[in-house]
Amino acid sequence: MLLPKTHPLSRLLHYGRVYRPQMVAAMVCSILNTIFDLAPPYLIGIAIDVVVNEESSLIARLGVTSLVGQLGILSLLTLVIWSLESLTEYGYGRLWRNLAQALQHDMRIEAYSHLQELDLSYFEDRSTGGLLAILNDDINQLERFLDSGAHNLLRFLTTVLWVGGTLLVLAPSVSWLAMLPIPFVLWGVVAFQARLAPRYADVREKAGLISGRLSNNLSGIATIKSFTAEAYERDRLCQDSEAYRRSNRRAIALSAAFIPLIRILILVGFTAMLFFGGLQVANGQLSAGTYGFMVFIIQRLLWPFTQLSQIMDEYQRAMASVRRVLGLLDTPILVPPGHQPLPIDQVRGEVQIEHVSFAYAGHTPVVRDLSLTIPAGHSIGVVGATGSGKSTLVKLLLRFYEPQQGEIRIDDQPIHGTNVKDVRRCMGWVSQDVFLFHGTVAENIAYGTFSATPDEIMQAAKLAEAHEFIQQLPQGYHTIVGERGQKLSGGQRQRLAIARAILKDPPILILDEATSAVDNETEAAIQKSLAVITQNRTTIAIAHRLSTIRHCHCIYVMAQGQIIEQGRHEALIAINGVYANLWRVQSGERFKAATLRGGS
């Protein structure tokens, strides 16, 4: 959802337009509650008028001349106003808080949903903690503002307009003295906030850096411990926290100076009204009731200005957060979703890559004019040195990135215009860096195939050679694997990832170093199961261990983003090129390792 670059408050109101009736009702309750809360000085002024003037009082002019009757009406009016104040306080409290909860919920879900649609390069350029700060801290800041800050802002505006208007009507000759400081106060507020806004934006940025540091360190706690880097990381966090403290200190130094300056201006207006109003009462130019009312009400007019800094402080913090959240929502989706359907039950699995070139932003191309065709049901292997473009090719197939040149097709249908979810549904991906979610073993195997039955989950685990070790876990398939699967070994995590892909039963299977974290015995077992599950299924296997791909229909050797050799295992050995050299190195190492084990 892209919106024009207008003020964040306008964009927030536009964003929350679906809640406009609730927002209007909350605003009405806040305004009415403020008016009812301002009633005591008015009632005191009327009471003084009744006691002093009796038969010529304001109530008497309405037809009730007895003192008892007037006081009775005044008492009844007081009860009604107090009751209405309590009722509207309940109304605005409930409405604003419910609005805050609804809006922050919608904004967090939409921001997260939008974030999921962004391409991988967006995440590679940003820290997880910074994104968490937007999705959590910034949206919570907006919630806090709607909980109380919006009401306080409306309360202030209503007080100034209502009380100021009343004073101008009742005693224009004196009230202007009390309101004389207001233009200077407002000018001060604008000047202060203009300087505060960038300082609070900096505070939010510093908060995001701290969140990123903490998230990164907690994820890498094992590495920190293994390198005894606790003191180093504590010092780095201390530096980030100190930067956050300095940033906040700069904002506080400016905002703290606001209230004392405003108090001085308010004192001037209040003292002038008190002195000259008293002279007018003595000269008979102003009634005692009106003067008593003004003495009480002028404080209700001027003292809220001392809270204006806090109100604007909350407002600026909220607007800084709104900018960051809406800035995330403004981020364009570089990989178009596509609209052409690709029914998974009709996919044969033929993959055609024609003259594809791709380069990461600011880097030289990692895939250069690459072309290959994988017939449906065939298995291919891709090998090459680190950085040769193997994993990038997988990311292009999954549409994590879009190629700058060329085209990729599945069953003759270009994936560029195809629904991206359909493309990914027809592929099962087992990556080298296995990610498991915090949950049970069964939940992680069934991830993406959420309707799978326990029997189907178990069958997939057996095919992945995972069933035996799962049974040995404390709660079997109901064992919690921990965050990122930290309670399991690398080989166990990889076998669960293979089971997850098997359960998905895709027409195209992608194995990106799928056996890199398993021992030779487990690798042999997995190879046996892969021989079964890859039959009649297009399989793309990226591997450093050449033994895992030696039986593929075709093996491609990549270097600097291009295919330099291709053919079956025996043919590539016969060529005596790069592949043959890699095979001799790996098989020789294994022979030596076996000799050493036998000799020991």
BELSUL-V111208 format. One record per pair of residues at least 24 apart in sequence whose ideal C-beta (glycine too) atoms are under 10 Angstrom apart, sorted by sequence separation. I is the first residue (numbers start at 1). J is the second residue. D is the distance in whole Angstrom. If there is no record, write none. Layout:
I,J,D  I,J,D
This chain:
46,70,9  47,71,8  50,74,7  111,135,6  213,237,6  274,298,8  350,374,7  351,375,9  365,389,9  366,390,10  399,423,5  400,424,9  424,448,9  491,515,9  493,517,7  494,518,6  509,533,7  523,547,8  527,551,9  555,579,7  49,74,10  270,295,9  273,298,6  349,374,8  350,375,6  351,376,8  366,391,9  367,392,6  398,423,7  399,424,7  441,466,8  445,470,9  466,491,10  470,495,9  491,516,9  492,517,9  493,518,10  509,534,6  520,545,9  523,548,7  557,582,8  108,134,10  109,135,10  160,186,9  213,239,9  214,240,9  349,375,9  350,376,4  366,392,5  367,393,6  370,396,9  397,423,8  398,424,6  465,491,10  466,492,7  469,495,7  470,496,8  490,516,8  491,517,5  492,518,9  515,541,9  516,542,10  546,572,9  46,73,9  47,74,6  108,135,6  111,138,9  112,139,10  210,237,7  213,240,5  214,241,10  348,375,9  349,376,4  350,377,9  351,378,9  365,392,10  366,393,9  397,424,10  466,493,10  468,495,10  469,496,10  490,517,3  491,518,4  495,522,7  502,529,8  514,541,7  516,543,8  518,545,10  520,547,9  46,74,6  47,75,10  107,135,9  108,136,8  111,139,7  212,240,9  213,241,9  270,298,6  273,301,10  348,376,4  349,377,6  350,378,9  367,395,10  399,427,10  441,469,10  442,470,9  466,494,9  467,495,9  489,517,8  490,518,8  491,519,7  494,522,9  498,526,7  502,530,9  505,533,9  509,537,6  510,538,9  511,539,7  512,540,9  513,541,9  514,542,8  515,543,7  516,544,7  211,240,10  269,298,8  270,299,7  273,302,9  347,376,9  348,377,8  349,378,9  351,380,9  367,396,7  398,427,6  400,429,10  441,470,6  466,495,4  470,499,9  489,518,9  507,536,9  508,537,7  509,538,7  510,539,8  511,540,7  512,541,8  513,542,6  514,543,8  515,544,10  516,545,7  108,138,10  209,239,10  210,240,5  397,427,7  464,494,9  465,495,6  466,496,6  489,519,10  492,522,9  495,525,9  499,529,10  502,532,10  507,537,6  508,538,5  509,539,5  510,540,5  511,541,4  512,542,5  513,543,6  515,545,6  43,74,7  46,77,8  47,78,9  107,138,9  108,139,5  209,240,5  210,241,6  270,301,9  358,389,8  398,429,6  446,477,10  464,495,5  466,497,9  491,522,6  495,526,7  498,529,8  502,533,6  506,537,8  507,538,6  508,539,8  509,540,7  510,541,8  511,542,7  512,543,9  513,544,7  514,545,10  43,75,10  46,78,10  107,139,6  108,140,9  209,241,10  266,298,9  269,301,9  270,302,6  360,392,8  397,429,9  441,473,7  445,477,8  464,496,7  466,498,7  467,499,9  491,523,9  494,526,8  498,530,8  501,533,9  505,537,9  506,538,9  508,540,7  509,541,8  510,542,8  511,543,8  513,545,8  515,547,9  516,548,9  106,139,10  207,240,10  210,243,9  266,299,9  269,302,6  270,303,9  356,389,10  359,392,9  370,403,9  394,427,9  440,473,10  444,477,10  464,497,8  465,498,8  466,499,5  515,548,5  546,579,8  550,583,8  43,77,7  104,138,10  105,139,9  108,142,10  206,240,7  209,243,7  210,244,6  268,302,10  358,392,6  367,401,10  376,410,10  395,429,10  430,464,9  441,475,8  442,476,9  443,477,9  461,495,8  464,498,4  465,499,9  466,500,10  495,529,10  514,548,8  42,77,10  43,78,6  104,139,5  107,142,7  108,143,9  206,241,9  209,244,8  266,301,9  267,302,9  358,393,9  370,405,10  371,406,8  376,411,8  394,429,7  440,475,8  441,476,7  442,477,4  443,478,9  461,496,8  463,498,8  464,499,4  491,526,9  498,533,9  513,548,9  103,139,9  104,140,7  107,143,9  206,242,10  208,244,10  266,302,4  269,305,10  356,392,10  367,403,7  369,405,8  370,406,7  371,407,10  373,409,9  374,410,10  440,476,9  441,477,5  442,478,7  460,496,10  463,499,7  464,500,8  466,502,10  546,582,6  547,583,9  104,141,9  206,243,5  207,244,6  265,302,9  266,303,7  356,393,8  358,395,9  367,404,9  368,405,9  369,406,7  394,431,8  440,477,7  441,478,7  442,479,9  443,480,9  444,481,6  461,498,9  462,499,8  464,501,8  511,548,8  546,583,5  39,77,8  40,78,9  43,81,7  104,142,6  105,143,9  205,243,10  206,244,4  266,304,10  358,396,6  367,405,9  370,408,10  440,478,5  441,479,5  443,481,9  460,498,9  461,499,5  464,502,6  511,549,9  544,582,9  39,78,8  42,81,9  43,82,10  103,142,7  104,143,4  205,244,9  206,245,9  263,302,9  266,305,6  365,404,8  367,406,9  439,478,10  440,479,6  441,480,8  460,499,4  461,500,10  463,502,5  464,503,9  546,585,9  547,586,7  100,140,10  103,143,8  104,144,9  204,244,10  206,246,8  207,247,9  262,302,9  263,303,9  265,305,8  266,306,7  353,393,8  356,396,7  365,405,9  391,431,8  440,480,6  441,481,6  459,499,9  460,500,7  462,502,9  463,503,9  546,586,6  547,587,8  39,80,10  40,81,9  202,243,9  203,244,7  206,247,5  207,248,9  262,303,10  356,397,10  360,401,8  391,432,8  439,480,7  440,481,7  444,485,7  458,499,9  460,501,9  461,502,8  545,586,7  546,587,8  39,81,5  40,82,9  100,142,8  101,143,7  104,146,8  202,244,9  203,245,10  205,247,8  206,248,8  263,305,9  359,401,10  391,433,10  438,480,7  439,481,7  457,499,8  460,502,4  461,503,9  544,586,9  38,81,10  39,82,8  100,143,5  103,146,7  104,147,10  203,246,10  204,247,9  262,305,5  263,306,6  353,396,8  358,401,6  438,481,7  439,482,9  457,500,10  459,502,8  460,503,4  547,590,8  36,80,9  37,81,9  99,143,10  100,144,8  102,146,10  202,246,10  203,247,5  262,306,5  353,397,8  358,402,8  359,403,10  437,481,8  438,482,6  439,483,10  441,485,9  444,488,10  459,503,8  460,504,9  36,81,5  37,82,10  39,84,9  40,85,10  100,145,8  101,146,9  202,247,5  203,248,6  261,306,10  262,307,9  358,403,5  359,404,6  436,481,5  437,482,10  438,483,5  460,505,9  35,81,9  36,82,8  39,85,7  97,143,9  100,146,4  101,147,9  201,247,10  202,248,9  203,249,10  259,305,9  260,306,9  262,308,7  351,397,7  357,403,6  358,404,6  359,405,10  436,482,8  437,483,8  438,484,8  439,485,10  441,487,10  456,502,10  457,503,7  36,83,9  38,85,10  99,146,6  100,147,5  200,247,9  203,250,9  258,305,10  259,306,5  262,309,7  356,403,5  357,404,6  358,405,8  436,483,9  437,484,8  438,485,9  441,488,8  456,503,6  36,84,5  37,85,6  98,146,10  99,147,9  100,148,9  199,247,7  200,248,9  202,250,8  203,251,6  258,306,9  259,307,8  261,309,9  355,403,9  356,404,9  357,405,4  358,406,8  436,484,6  437,485,8  438,486,9  452,500,10  35,84,9  36,85,4  96,145,10  97,146,8  100,149,10  199,248,9  202,251,8  203,252,10  259,308,9  356,405,7  357,406,6  435,484,6  436,485,3  444,493,9  447,496,10  456,505,9  35,85,9  36,86,9  96,146,6  97,147,6  100,150,8  199,249,10  200,250,10  201,251,10  258,308,8  259,309,6  353,403,9  355,405,6  356,406,3  434,484,9  435,485,8  436,486,9  445,495,10  447,497,10  464,514,10  33,84,8  34,85,9  36,87,9  37,88,9  96,147,6  97,148,9  99,150,9  199,250,5  200,251,6  258,309,4  259,310,8  354,405,10  355,406,4  356,407,7  433,484,10  434,485,7  436,487,9  441,492,9  445,496,6  449,500,8  452,503,6  32,84,7  33,85,6  36,88,6  37,89,8  96,148,8  198,250,10  199,251,4  257,309,9  258,310,9  354,406,6  355,407,8  356,408,6  436,488,7  444,496,6  445,497,9  448,500,7  449,501,10  452,504,9  32,85,9  33,86,9  35,88,9  36,89,9  96,149,9  198,251,9  199,252,9  256,309,8  353,406,7  354,407,5  444,497,8  445,498,10  446,499,9  447,500,6  448,501,9  449,502,10  452,505,10  465,518,9  469,522,9  33,87,9  34,88,9  93,147,9  96,150,6  97,151,10  196,250,10  197,251,10  199,253,9  255,309,6  258,312,9  353,407,8  354,408,8  434,488,9  442,496,10  445,499,5  446,500,8  449,503,5  32,87,9  33,88,4  93,148,9  96,151,6  195,250,10  196,251,6  199,254,7  200,255,9  254,309,10  255,310,8  258,313,9  352,407,8  353,408,5  354,409,7  441,496,7  444,499,9  445,500,5  448,503,8  449,504,5  32,88,5  33,89,5  95,151,10  195,251,9  196,252,10  199,255,9  352,408,7  353,409,8  434,490,8  436,492,10  444,500,7  445,501,10  447,503,9  448,504,6  449,505,8  465,521,10  466,522,10  31,88,9  32,89,10  33,90,9  255,312,8  351,408,7  352,409,4  434,491,10  436,493,6  445,502,9  446,503,6  447,504,9  465,522,6  468,525,9  29,87,9  30,88,8  33,91,8  34,92,9  92,150,9  93,151,8  96,154,10  196,254,6  255,313,5  351,409,7  352,410,8  434,492,9  435,493,9  441,499,9  445,503,6  446,504,10  448,506,10  465,523,10  29,88,5  30,89,9  32,91,8  33,92,6  92,151,6  195,254,6  196,255,6  254,313,10  350,409,8  351,410,6  352,411,9  434,493,4  465,524,9  466,525,10  28,88,8  29,89,8  32,92,8  33,93,9  195,255,10  350,410,7  351,411,9  352,412,7  354,414,10  433,493,10  434,494,5  436,496,6  465,525,4  466,526,9  29,90,9  30,91,9  31,92,9  193,254,10  252,313,9  255,316,9  338,399,8  349,410,8  350,411,5  352,413,10  433,494,10  434,495,9  436,497,8  464,525,9  465,526,5  29,91,4  30,92,5  89,151,10  92,154,9  192,254,7  193,255,9  196,258,9  251,313,8  337,399,10  348,410,9  349,411,7  350,412,7  352,414,9  432,494,8  434,496,7  435,497,8  464,526,7  465,527,10  28,91,8  29,92,4  30,93,10  92,155,9  141,204,8  192,255,7  336,399,9  347,410,7  348,411,5  350,413,10  352,415,10  431,494,9  434,497,4  463,526,9  465,528,8  466,529,10  28,92,8  29,93,8  335,399,6  347,411,6  348,412,10  351,415,9  430,494,7  433,497,10  434,498,9  436,500,9  465,529,6  26,91,8  27,92,8  29,94,9  30,95,9  192,257,8  193,258,9  251,316,9  335,400,7  346,411,8  430,495,10  432,497,10  463,528,10  464,529,6  465,530,10  25,91,7  26,92,6  29,95,6  30,96,8  138,204,7  141,207,9  192,258,5  251,317,9  335,401,7  336,402,8  347,413,9  430,496,10  431,497,7  434,500,9  463,529,5  464,530,9  25,92,9  26,93,9  28,95,9  29,96,8  137,204,8  191,258,10  334,401,8  335,402,6  430,497,5  462,529,8  463,530,9  26,94,9  27,95,9  334,402,7  342,410,7  429,497,9  430,498,5  25,94,10  26,95,4  27,96,9  138,207,9  189,258,8  192,261,9  342,411,8  428,497,10  430,499,10  463,532,7  464,533,9  25,95,6  26,96,5  134,204,9  137,207,6  138,208,8  188,258,7  192,262,10  428,498,9  430,500,8  431,501,10  463,533,6  520,590,8  24,95,10  25,96,10  26,97,9  133,204,8  137,208,8  342,413,6  429,500,9  430,501,5  23,95,8  26,98,9  133,205,9  341,413,10  428,500,8  429,501,7  430,502,9  22,95,6  23,96,9  26,99,6  133,206,10  137,210,10  185,258,10  188,261,6  189,262,8  340,413,7  342,415,8  428,501,4  460,533,9  520,593,9  22,96,9  25,99,9  26,100,10  133,207,6  134,208,7  137,211,7  188,262,7  340,414,8  427,501,9  428,502,8  520,594,10  130,205,9  133,208,4  136,211,8  340,415,9  347,422,9  428,503,9  429,504,9  19,95,10  22,98,7  23,99,6  132,208,8  133,209,8  185,261,9  338,414,9  340,416,9  342,418,5  347,423,10  351,427,10  428,504,5  22,99,5  130,207,9  131,208,8  133,210,8  134,211,9  184,261,9  185,262,6  188,265,8  338,415,8  340,417,5  341,418,8  342,419,6  349,426,8  427,504,9  428,505,8  429,506,9  129,207,10  130,208,4  133,211,4  184,262,9  338,416,7  339,417,7  340,418,5  341,419,6  342,420,10  344,422,7  347,425,9  348,426,10  349,427,9  426,504,10  428,506,4  19,98,9  129,208,7  130,209,7  132,211,5  133,212,7  338,417,5  339,418,8  340,419,6  342,421,9  343,422,8  344,423,10  347,426,5  425,504,8  427,506,5  428,507,9  429,508,9  430,509,8  431,510,8  432,511,9  433,512,9  434,513,10  19,99,6  22,102,8  23,103,9  129,209,8  130,210,10  131,211,9  132,212,8  185,265,6  336,416,8  337,417,10  338,418,5  339,419,6  341,421,10  342,422,4  346,426,10  347,427,9  426,506,6  427,507,8  428,508,7  429,509,8  430,510,7  431,511,9  432,512,5  433,513,9  434,514,9  22,103,10  127,208,8  129,210,7  130,211,7  131,212,8  181,262,8  184,265,6  185,266,7  335,416,9  336,417,8  337,418,10  338,419,5  339,420,10  341,422,6  342,423,6  344,425,5  345,426,10  425,506,7  426,507,5  427,508,5  428,509,5  429,510,5  430,511,5  431,512,5  432,513,4  126,208,9  127,209,8  129,211,4  130,212,5  132,214,9  133,215,9  183,265,10  337,419,7  338,420,5  340,422,8  342,424,10  343,425,10  344,426,5  424,506,9  425,507,10  426,508,6  427,509,8  428,510,7  429,511,8  430,512,7  431,513,8  432,514,8  434,516,10  16,99,8  19,102,6  128,211,9  129,212,3  130,213,10  132,215,6  181,264,9  182,265,9  337,420,5  338,421,9  340,423,10  342,425,8  343,426,9  344,427,10  427,510,6  428,511,9  429,512,7  430,513,9  431,514,8  432,515,10  433,516,10  434,517,8  18,102,9  19,103,6  127,211,8  128,212,7  129,213,6  131,215,9  181,265,4  182,266,9  184,268,9  185,269,9  336,420,8  337,421,8  338,422,8  342,426,6  430,514,4  432,516,5  433,517,10  18,103,9  127,212,3  129,214,6  130,215,9  180,265,9  181,266,6  184,269,10  335,420,7  338,423,8  423,508,10  429,514,10  430,515,9  431,516,10  432,517,8  16,102,9  126,212,8  127,213,8  129,215,4  181,267,9  16,103,5  19,106,9  128,215,5  129,216,6  181,268,6  182,269,8  333,420,10  15,103,8  18,106,8  127,215,7  128,216,7  129,217,9  178,266,9  180,268,8  181,269,4  127,216,7  129,218,10  180,269,6  181,270,9  16,106,8  129,219,10  178,268,10  179,269,7  12,103,8  15,106,8  16,107,9  128,219,8  177,268,9  178,269,5  181,272,9  15,107,7  177,269,6  178,270,6  180,272,7  176,269,9  177,270,9  178,271,9  180,273,9  175,269,10  177,271,9  178,272,7  179,273,9  12,107,9  15,110,9  177,272,4  178,273,4  176,272,10  177,273,5  178,274,9  411,507,9  176,273,9  177,274,9  410,507,9  174,272,9  175,273,7  177,275,9  178,276,10  410,508,8  174,273,6  177,276,6  178,277,9  174,274,10  177,277,8  174,275,10  171,273,9  174,276,6  175,277,9  173,276,8  174,277,5  173,277,9  174,278,10  174,279,9  428,533,10  167,273,9  171,277,7  174,280,6  173,280,7  174,281,10  1,110,8  171,280,8  428,537,9  398,508,10  432,542,8  174,285,9  397,508,8  427,538,9  428,539,10  429,540,10  430,541,9  431,542,10  432,543,10  173,285,8  174,286,7  398,510,8  426,538,9  432,544,9  1,114,8  173,286,8  196,309,9  200,313,8  203,316,10  204,317,8  397,510,7  427,540,9  171,285,9  203,317,8  207,321,10  171,286,6  193,308,10  197,312,10  200,315,10  201,316,9  205,320,9  170,286,9  171,287,9  174,290,9  178,294,8  189,305,8  192,308,9  193,309,9  196,312,8  200,316,5  201,317,10  204,320,5  208,324,8  394,510,6  34,151,9  38,155,10  170,287,9  174,291,9  185,302,9  188,305,9  192,309,7  196,313,7  199,316,9  200,317,5  203,320,8  204,321,6  393,510,10  394,511,9  395,512,9  33,151,8  37,155,8  197,315,10  198,316,10  200,318,10  201,319,9  202,320,9  394,512,5  170,289,10  171,290,6  175,294,7  178,297,9  179,298,9  182,301,9  186,305,9  189,308,6  193,312,5  196,315,10  197,316,6  200,319,8  201,320,5  204,323,9  205,324,9  393,512,10  26,146,9  30,150,8  31,151,10  34,154,7  38,158,8  170,290,5  171,291,8  174,294,7  178,298,5  182,302,8  185,305,5  188,308,9  189,309,7  192,312,8  193,313,9  196,316,6  197,317,10  200,320,5  201,321,10  204,324,6  30,151,5  33,154,9  34,155,5  37,158,9  38,159,7  42,163,10  45,166,10  170,291,10  177,298,10  178,299,10  181,302,8  185,306,9  188,309,9  192,313,10  196,317,9  199,320,9  200,321,9  391,512,6  29,151,9  30,152,9  33,155,8  34,156,9  37,159,9  41,163,9  171,293,9  175,297,10  179,301,8  186,308,9  189,311,9  190,312,9  193,315,8  197,319,8  198,320,9  201,323,7  390,512,8  391,513,8  23,146,9  27,150,8  30,153,9  31,154,6  34,157,9  35,158,7  167,290,10  170,293,7  171,294,6  175,298,8  178,301,7  179,302,9  182,305,8  185,308,7  189,312,6  193,316,6  197,320,7  201,324,8  390,513,9  26,150,8  27,151,9  30,154,4  31,155,8  34,158,4  35,159,9  38,162,6  42,166,8  170,294,7  174,298,10  178,302,7  181,305,8  192,316,10  196,320,10  26,151,8  29,154,9  30,155,6  33,158,9  34,159,6  38,163,6  41,166,9  45,170,9  28,154,10  31,157,9  32,158,9  167,293,9  175,301,9  193,319,10  197,323,10  23,150,9  27,154,6  30,157,10  31,158,5  34,161,10  35,162,6  166,293,9  167,294,7  170,297,9  26,154,9  30,158,7  34,162,7  35,163,10  38,166,9  166,294,9  410,538,9  34,163,10  382,511,10  12,142,8  16,146,9  31,161,10  167,297,7  377,507,9  379,509,8  381,511,9  382,512,9  27,158,10  31,162,9  163,294,10  166,297,7  167,298,7  376,507,8  376,508,9  379,511,9  12,145,10  164,297,10  8,142,10  12,146,9  163,297,6  167,301,7  374,508,9  162,297,10  163,298,8  166,301,9  163,299,10  163,300,6  164,301,6  159,297,10  162,300,9  163,301,4  162,301,9  163,302,9  160,300,10  159,300,6  160,301,7  163,304,9  159,301,7  160,302,9  159,302,10  397,540,7  159,303,10  160,304,7  159,304,5  160,305,8  158,304,10  159,305,10  394,540,7  157,304,10  393,540,8  156,304,5  160,308,10  394,542,7  155,304,8  156,305,8  393,542,8  390,540,10  156,307,7  379,530,9  391,542,7  152,304,9  155,307,9  156,308,6  379,531,10  390,542,5  390,543,9  157,311,10  390,544,9  152,307,7  153,308,9  156,311,6  379,534,5  152,308,10  155,311,9  156,312,10  378,534,10  379,535,9  154,311,10  349,506,9  350,507,10  351,508,7  377,534,9  152,310,8  153,311,5  349,507,4  350,508,9  377,535,8  378,536,10  379,537,8  380,538,8  381,539,9  382,540,7  383,541,9  384,542,9  386,544,9  152,311,5  153,312,8  347,506,8  348,507,7  349,508,5  377,536,5  378,537,9  379,538,7  380,539,7  381,540,8  382,541,7  383,542,8  385,544,9  151,311,10  344,504,10  347,507,4  348,508,10  349,509,9  376,536,9  377,537,6  378,538,6  379,539,4  380,540,6  381,541,5  382,542,5  383,543,6  384,544,9  149,310,9  150,311,10  153,314,8  344,505,9  346,507,9  347,508,8  376,537,9  377,538,6  378,539,8  379,540,8  380,541,7  381,542,8  382,543,8  383,544,7  149,311,7  152,314,7  153,315,7  344,506,8  345,507,9  376,538,6  377,539,9  378,540,10  379,541,7  380,542,10  381,543,6  383,545,9  148,311,10  149,312,9  152,315,9  344,507,7  375,538,8  383,546,7  393,556,9  149,313,9  150,314,9  374,538,6  149,314,4  150,315,9  374,539,9  381,546,8  383,548,10  393,558,8  145,311,10  148,314,8  149,315,6  374,540,7  383,549,7  390,556,9  392,558,10  147,314,10  381,548,8  382,549,8  149,317,9  150,318,9  381,549,3  390,558,6  393,561,9  145,314,5  149,318,6  380,549,8  381,550,8  388,557,9  389,558,6  392,561,8  144,314,7  145,315,7  379,549,8  381,551,9  382,552,9  388,558,4  389,559,9  145,316,10  381,552,4  387,558,10  388,559,5  389,560,8  390,561,10  145,317,7  146,318,8  379,551,8  380,552,5  381,553,9  382,554,10  383,555,7  384,556,8  385,557,10  387,559,9  388,560,6  389,561,4  141,314,9  144,317,8  145,318,4  379,552,5  380,553,6  381,554,8  382,555,8  383,556,7  384,557,6  385,558,8  387,560,8  388,561,7  389,562,8  144,318,8  145,319,9  378,552,8  379,553,6  380,554,5  381,555,4  382,556,5  383,557,6  384,558,4  385,559,7  387,561,9  388,562,9  389,563,10  142,317,9  143,318,9  378,553,4  379,554,8  380,555,7  381,556,7  382,557,8  383,558,7  384,559,6  385,560,9  388,563,10  141,317,6  142,318,5  145,321,8  377,553,9  378,554,7  379,555,10  380,556,6  381,557,9  382,558,6  383,559,10  384,560,9  388,564,9  141,318,6  142,319,9  144,321,9  145,322,9  384,561,9  141,319,10  143,321,10  375,553,8  384,562,10  138,317,10  141,320,8  142,321,5  374,553,9  375,554,9  384,563,9  138,318,9  141,321,4  142,322,6  374,554,8  384,564,8  140,321,8  141,322,9  373,554,10  382,563,9  384,565,10  138,320,8  139,321,7  372,554,8  374,556,10  383,565,9  138,321,4  139,322,9  141,324,9  142,325,7  137,321,8  138,322,8  141,325,9  372,556,6  382,566,10  138,323,9  139,324,9  138,324,5  139,325,6  370,556,9  380,566,9  134,321,8  137,324,9  138,325,5  349,536,9  351,538,6  381,568,10  133,321,9  138,326,10  349,537,7  350,538,7  370,558,8  381,569,8  138,327,10  349,538,3  351,540,8  383,572,9  134,324,5  135,325,8  138,328,9  348,538,8  349,539,9  133,324,8  134,325,6  347,538,9  367,558,9  370,561,7  371,562,10  372,563,7  381,572,10  366,558,10  368,560,7  369,561,8  370,562,6  371,563,8  134,327,8  135,328,8  367,560,10  368,561,4  369,562,7  370,563,6  385,578,9  130,324,9  134,328,6  366,560,8  367,561,4  368,562,5  369,563,10  372,566,8  384,578,8  365,560,9  366,561,5  367,562,8  368,563,10  383,578,9  384,579,10  364,560,9  365,561,6  383,579,7  131,328,8  364,561,9  365,562,10  385,582,9  381,579,10  384,582,9  383,582,7  383,583,10  126,328,10  359,561,9  358,561,8  357,561,8  356,561,10  357,562,10  122,328,10  122,331,7  118,328,9  122,332,10  122,333,9  119,331,10  122,334,8  111,324,10  115,328,7  118,331,6  119,332,10  121,334,8  111,325,6  114,328,7  115,329,9  117,331,9  118,332,9  119,333,7  120,334,10  121,335,10  107,322,9  110,325,9  111,326,9  114,329,6  118,333,6  119,334,5  120,335,9  112,328,9  113,329,10  114,330,9  115,331,8  117,333,5  118,334,7  119,335,5  108,325,9  111,328,5  114,331,7  117,334,10  118,335,8  107,325,6  110,328,10  111,329,6  117,335,8  107,326,9  110,329,7  114,333,8  117,337,7  104,325,10  107,328,10  107,329,8  58,287,10  57,287,10  58,289,8  57,289,8  53,287,8  52,287,8  53,288,9  52,288,5  53,289,7  124,360,8  125,361,8  51,288,9  52,289,6  124,361,9  49,287,7  51,289,9  48,287,9  49,288,8  50,289,8  121,360,7  48,288,6  49,289,3  52,292,9  120,360,10  121,361,6  48,289,4  49,290,8  45,287,9  47,289,8  48,290,9  45,288,9  46,289,7  48,291,9  49,292,9  45,289,5  48,292,5  49,293,8  44,289,9  45,290,7  47,292,9  48,293,8  45,291,9  46,292,10  47,293,10  45,292,6  46,293,8  44,292,6  45,293,3  44,293,7  45,294,8  43,293,9  45,295,9  41,292,8  42,293,7  44,295,9  45,296,7  41,293,6  44,296,6  45,297,8  41,294,8  43,296,10  44,297,9  41,295,8  42,296,9  41,296,4  42,297,7  40,296,7  41,297,4  40,297,9  41,298,9  41,299,9  38,297,7  41,300,6  40,300,9  41,301,10  38,300,6  37,300,9  38,301,9  219,483,8  222,486,8  218,483,9  219,484,7  221,486,9  34,300,10  219,486,10  34,304,10  120,395,7  119,395,10  120,398,10  121,400,9  119,399,9  120,400,5  121,401,7  119,400,7  120,401,7  119,401,6  119,402,8  117,420,9  9,315,8  12,318,8  12,319,8  15,322,9  11,319,10  9,318,9  8,318,8  9,319,6  12,322,5  15,325,9  8,319,5  11,322,7  12,323,10  15,326,7  7,319,8  8,320,8  11,323,9  14,326,10  8,321,9  9,322,8  12,325,9  8,322,4  11,325,10  12,326,8  15,329,8  7,322,10  8,323,5  11,326,6  7,323,10  8,324,9  8,325,9  8,326,7  11,329,9  8,327,10  11,330,10  5,326,10  3,326,7  2,326,10  1,326,9  5,330,9  3,329,8  2,329,8  3,330,7  1,329,6  2,330,6  1,330,8  2,331,9  2,332,8
